[in-house]
Amino acid sequence: MHLKPIAFYFLFLAFSCFYACQDTPASSPDSTTKPTVDSNTIKMAQLINEATARVNPENVNYYLNRDRSAIFAKKASTSKDQDRMKNLVRSTTELLNAGDTETAILQFQNLFTELGKKGVAIPDQLQLEIFRVIGAAYLKLGQQKNQQANNSSAAHLFPLSEKGTYTIKQGPKTAIPIYERILQASPQDLRTRYLLNLAYMLIGEYPQGVPAKWLIPAKGFASDIEMTAFKEIAKNSEVAIKGLMGGCVMEDFNNDG
């Protein structure tokens, strides 16, 4: 089995800015007065900084993604052939995990272009893994763009209703042929089959657009428990703030069942 690289589309869109919410410090009658800091607090901050400095990004699974991306990029610069390719893939995957989706997509495109020019054959299994990551990148890009343009609460309820479909469809649309290529080579890949169905939902073409052999019927998403959908009211309640941290509350506050 040999897979041929497929054409990828890169969306030339500006990066969005994320704003952290900060509390405004209360005014003081005497602006020259400096707050006192307990010595134990200072010591704790020093210990945290020292512990952070000792962390090896390669030994951490979920954080320091940009640091790991830089490490693998450096390894790629001093390695050759398949080792270099694997390090580039790992570096780019870490960029994706860090949320730098568009840069990750561009780097994958550059990698395929470079390998194509050099005539380097990509092992089938590695190529499938690369395609899976690129497909996820385009789904993530679609999510980011649509949340910025129209953050509808219906887009977060699964299975998606018509109100939850994306208005900016390029991300999932580009992911679809990638997932279909994976399934042609690996028909038993249930994870990719699920993501393919999800991508069609996001563009409003589920179930009619999904190839019959990969369609997951709607009953496959049905729940065994009857539960009324909880509406997202944070925005209308003026508590939907933009920041680096957040949470959610799901409760029947008005006791209407």
Secondary structure, DSSP 8 states (H G I E B T S, - for coil): ----------------------------S-TT------HHHHHHHHHHHHHHHT--GGG-SSS-HHHHHHHHHHHHHT--HHHHHHHHHHHHHHHHHTT-HHHHHHHHHHHHHHHHHHT----HHHHHHHHHHHHHHHHHHHHHHHHHH---GGGGSSS--GGGS-SS-HHHHHHHHHHHHHHHH-TT-HHHHHHHHHHHHHTT-TTTTS-GGG---GGGG--SS--------TTTTT----SS--------TT---
